[in-house]
Amino acid sequence: MAIKKASLACTVCGNRNYSITAGDHKRTERLEVKKFCRYCGKHTIHRETK
């Protein structure tokens, strides 16, 4: 089993600001977290990308 890496992209501007290790293979939905986007200058929803 390999550890997969994923990025968190801002839903407003589309920039990939954070990287995570996605170790849960049973999860089918993408992770959504409210984080700070330095490009937008505010807290926005960040969605998991590959």
Residue frames as qw, qx, qy, qz and C-alpha x, y, z in Angstrom:
[[0.000, 0.888, 0.461, 0.000, 0.00, 0.00, 0.00],
 [0.436, 0.215, 0.008, 0.874, 1.44, 3.32, -1.04],
 [0.080, -0.647, -0.401, 0.644, 0.71, 6.63, 0.60],
 [0.339, 0.618, 0.478, 0.523, -1.10, 8.89, -1.84],
 [0.191, -0.316, -0.158, 0.916, -0.60, 12.63, -1.86],
 [0.149, 0.737, 0.595, 0.283, -3.35, 15.07, -2.68],
 [0.188, 0.109, -0.070, 0.974, -3.63, 18.83, -2.88],
 [0.036, 0.703, 0.618, -0.352, -6.26, 21.17, -1.49],
 [0.229, 0.272, 0.363, 0.861, -7.37, 23.75, -4.05],
 [0.148, 0.324, 0.331, -0.874, -9.28, 26.93, -3.32],
 [0.340, 0.541, 0.765, 0.083, -12.81, 26.83, -4.75],
 [0.148, 0.894, 0.173, -0.385, -12.78, 30.59, -5.43],
 [0.160, 0.825, -0.411, -0.353, -9.49, 31.17, -7.28],
 [0.945, 0.292, -0.127, -0.070, -8.44, 27.55, -8.01],
 [0.240, 0.692, -0.630, 0.258, -4.91, 27.81, -6.59],
 [0.877, -0.198, -0.428, 0.089, -3.51, 24.73, -4.86],
 [0.138, -0.814, 0.320, -0.465, -2.37, 25.99, -1.48],
 [0.570, -0.482, 0.597, -0.294, -2.07, 22.92, 0.75],
 [0.601, 0.255, -0.737, -0.176, -0.86, 19.34, 0.33],
 [0.707, -0.352, 0.428, -0.438, -2.05, 16.37, 2.37],
 [0.085, 0.213, -0.966, -0.118, -1.43, 12.64, 2.55],
 [0.750, -0.031, -0.064, -0.657, -4.63, 10.80, 1.66],
 [0.010, -0.291, 0.950, -0.110, -4.28, 7.46, 3.40],
 [0.536, 0.206, 0.662, -0.481, -7.96, 6.52, 3.64],
 [0.030, 0.098, -0.791, -0.603, -8.76, 4.43, 0.56],
 [0.050, 0.458, 0.886, -0.050, -12.36, 3.71, 1.57],
 [0.117, 0.636, 0.258, -0.718, -13.43, 7.35, 1.30],
 [0.469, 0.459, 0.631, 0.413, -15.27, 8.09, -1.96],
 [0.091, 0.956, 0.258, 0.103, -16.05, 11.79, -1.53],
 [0.503, 0.463, -0.192, 0.705, -13.50, 14.56, -1.80],
 [0.448, -0.478, -0.455, 0.603, -12.39, 16.30, 1.35],
 [0.074, 0.764, 0.202, 0.608, -13.65, 19.88, 1.85],
 [0.541, -0.463, -0.378, 0.593, -12.05, 22.09, 4.51],
 [0.061, 0.973, 0.132, 0.182, -12.38, 25.80, 5.24],
 [0.716, -0.274, 0.016, 0.642, -8.82, 27.18, 5.18],
 [0.020, -0.853, 0.048, 0.519, -7.07, 30.49, 4.58],
 [0.722, 0.491, 0.287, 0.395, -6.19, 31.28, 0.95],
 [0.405, -0.528, 0.058, 0.744, -3.25, 33.66, 0.71],
 [0.216, 0.168, 0.535, 0.799, -4.19, 34.61, -2.85],
 [0.198, -0.690, -0.563, -0.409, -7.78, 35.56, -2.02],
 [0.076, 0.364, -0.391, 0.842, -6.80, 36.98, 1.37],
 [0.612, -0.266, 0.237, -0.706, -9.66, 35.29, 3.24],
 [0.394, -0.093, 0.898, -0.171, -10.92, 31.95, 4.51],
 [0.645, 0.275, -0.330, -0.632, -12.49, 29.89, 1.71],
 [0.925, -0.031, 0.337, -0.170, -13.53, 26.29, 1.09],
 [0.109, 0.589, -0.755, -0.266, -10.64, 24.16, -0.16],
 [0.937, 0.128, 0.104, -0.308, -11.45, 20.93, -2.02],
 [0.635, -0.360, 0.638, 0.245, -9.22, 17.89, -2.45],
 [0.663, 0.651, -0.253, -0.269, -7.60, 17.41, -5.87],
 [0.975, -0.011, 0.079, 0.208, -5.18, 14.79, -7.14]]
